[in-house]
Amino acid sequence: MQQVVEPPAKAAVFLVLTVNAGSESDVLEVLADAPGLTRSVSFRAPHDGLSAVVGIGAHLWDRLYDLPRPVGLHPFEEIVGAKHRAVSTPGDLLIHLRARRADLCFELARHLVARLADHATVVDEVHGFTYFDERDLLGFVDGTENPEGADAEAAVYIGDEDPAYVGGSYVLVQKYLHDLDAWNALPVEEQERAIGRSKLDDIEMADDIKPANSHVALNTIEDADGNDRQIVRDNMPFGAVGAQEFGTYFIGYAADPDVIEEMLRNMFIGKPPGTYDRILDFSTAKTGALFFVPTADFLEDPAPAEPADAADRDTPADRTTTDGSLGIGSLQHTNG
Ligand code: HEM
């Protein structure tokens, strides 16, 4: 598996790239080498937790692999509410680098992009940092209610629902810019009502006083049986003071992308419609893209996983071609 579940990062680099037509086979080689490049950098600082997660967008998937798309993989569809819009922007590859030191993320980003230089274009690059006690630039502690341990793994890793891609995951990213002048002009009590938690000590409001348009209320969702639908987030603040750019890079992982998309529908359209997320009055989504996160094994050797229970399933063996080989060896490199 790629290391999706990590303690909150101290530093992160987020790269979104588009892949040039005709560069598919070169990109496959770089993807196969990504775990090795990560080891080259992380082994020099073994206690600083460098990790890399690579995600693949739906259009690139079809260009790279002659394999069925993972069940949940599709281009992110923009979500348009009465007042705010979750845009969909181009992205073939996502590279999410995390470490306890910014230099490790920078070094690995440099090597990966050097390898991709003639084959892909970096369309968005964000370097995130830790801001005091895990706060975002709105000043609130961000990440508290993330699931942990086995709950986190159950939330993010694909299981039997898509046997060919067990151990994979999905990741959705959005780059938000904040109007900090407007936000900081709000009294703290009103900011707290927008988030649904207290600012200084990060305590959740009781359900009977938490506003329906608060961020926490709209992002607490359940399935039909009353089970929490959860994602794992690792948002990072970023910014540039000269340009007065203040942002949150949202990144959410889930075994089923519909969980993240349901949260986004709640935030942007509102639940009920019109009750949209108050933080959107101060935060604008500038990007939005969905990616599939294959296992590390798949990156090195693209083939569907062997289901544990092969009976009654559309297994790779069912797709045996007439020449007796599995129809999974041929990778499409040309149809860009
Ligand atoms: C909770 C900030 C975007 C999903 C929170 C909390 C903060 C926060 C401060 C409360 C503490 C916590 O539990 O982490 C932000 C900011 C965002 C942003 C600044 C961007 C401007 C998003 C998006 C999603 C999302 C786009 C989903 C698609 C969640 C969830 C929770 C949460 C699931 C936990 C709710 C709970 O169970 O209490 N966020 N968030 N957030 N956020 Fe966000």
Boltz pocket constraint, residues with backbone or C-beta under 6 A from the ligand:
constraints:
  - pocket:
      binder: B
      contacts: [[A, 136], [A, 138], [A, 140], [A, 141], [A, 142], [A, 143], [A, 144], [A, 145], [A, 146], [A, 174], [A, 176], [A, 195], [A, 197], [A, 215], [A, 216], [A, 219], [A, 220], [A, 231], [A, 233], [A, 235], [A, 248], [A, 250], [A, 252], [A, 260], [A, 261], [A, 263], [A, 264], [A, 279], [A, 283]]
      max_distance: 6.0
